[in-house]
Amino acid sequence: MVVTQSYAAGDQDFNAQITSIKGANPDVIFVPGYYGDVALSPSRRGDKGITVPLVGGDGWDAEQLYKIGGAALNGSFFSNHVFPL
């Protein structure tokens, strides 16, 4: 872990966090948020020249994630739980 940043649910401006993250030169960015917040950050990440993948958890698992985040989510990953029947 090279840097830790935070945000509040509903935030729209991630410039301070992204600037700090870029300066830390990470290999990957872990974003443990829900799809509505997560989908807003990828395009801003690209605007700052950060191209490393985003990774997250089951809070990302919603069809709306892709509608909001679009192509800026390409190369990102999330995991979810499985319940075999």
C-alpha positions as CSV (number, residue, x, y, z in Angstrom):
1,M,0.0,0.0,0.0
2,V,1.5,3.3,-1.1
3,V,-1.2,5.8,-0.1
4,T,-4.6,5.9,1.5
5,Q,-7.4,8.3,0.6
6,S,-11.0,8.6,1.5
7,Y,-14.3,10.1,0.3
8,A,-17.8,10.5,1.5
9,A,-20.8,8.8,-0.2
10,G,-22.2,11.2,-2.8
11,D,-18.9,13.1,-3.3
12,Q,-18.5,14.4,-6.9
13,D,-15.1,15.9,-6.7
14,F,-12.2,13.5,-6.4
15,N,-9.4,15.8,-7.6
16,A,-7.5,15.9,-4.3
17,Q,-7.6,12.1,-3.9
18,I,-6.6,11.4,-7.5
19,T,-3.7,13.9,-7.3
20,S,-2.4,12.2,-4.2
21,I,-2.8,8.8,-5.7
22,K,-1.0,9.8,-8.9
23,G,2.0,11.1,-6.9
24,A,2.2,7.7,-5.1
25,N,2.5,5.8,-8.5
26,P,0.4,2.7,-7.5
27,D,0.2,-0.5,-9.5
28,V,-3.6,-0.8,-8.8
29,I,-6.2,1.3,-7.0
30,F,-8.6,-0.4,-4.6
31,V,-12.0,1.4,-4.3
32,P,-14.2,-0.3,-1.8
33,G,-17.3,1.7,-2.5
34,Y,-20.8,1.3,-4.0
35,Y,-21.4,1.4,-7.8
36,G,-22.7,5.0,-7.8
37,D,-19.6,6.5,-6.2
38,V,-17.1,4.1,-7.9
39,A,-18.5,4.8,-11.4
40,L,-17.8,8.5,-11.0
41,S,-14.1,8.2,-10.3
42,P,-12.7,6.3,-13.4
43,S,-13.1,9.1,-15.9
44,R,-11.5,11.5,-13.5
45,R,-8.7,9.1,-13.0
46,G,-8.1,9.0,-16.8
47,D,-8.3,12.8,-16.9
48,K,-5.2,12.9,-14.6
49,G,-3.3,10.3,-16.7
50,I,-3.7,7.4,-14.2
51,T,-4.1,4.2,-16.2
52,V,-3.7,1.5,-13.6
53,P,-6.7,-0.8,-13.0
54,L,-9.3,-0.2,-10.3
55,V,-10.4,-3.1,-8.2
56,G,-13.3,-3.4,-5.8
57,G,-15.8,-5.6,-4.1
58,D,-19.5,-6.6,-4.3
59,G,-20.7,-3.0,-3.9
60,W,-19.8,-2.6,-7.5
61,D,-22.1,-5.3,-8.7
62,A,-24.9,-3.4,-10.4
63,E,-25.9,-2.8,-14.1
64,Q,-25.8,0.9,-13.4
65,L,-22.1,0.8,-12.8
66,Y,-21.4,0.4,-16.5
67,K,-24.1,2.9,-17.5
68,I,-22.4,5.6,-15.3
69,G,-18.7,4.6,-15.7
70,G,-18.8,3.5,-19.3
71,A,-15.5,2.7,-21.1
72,A,-13.5,4.4,-18.3
73,L,-14.1,1.1,-16.3
74,N,-12.3,-1.0,-18.9
75,G,-9.5,-3.0,-17.3
76,S,-11.1,-2.8,-13.8
77,F,-12.1,-5.7,-11.7
78,F,-14.4,-6.6,-8.8
79,S,-15.2,-9.7,-6.8
80,N,-18.4,-10.9,-5.5
81,H,-19.6,-13.8,-3.3
82,V,-21.1,-17.0,-4.8
83,F,-23.9,-19.0,-3.5
84,P,-24.1,-22.4,-5.3
85,L,-27.5,-23.9,-5.5
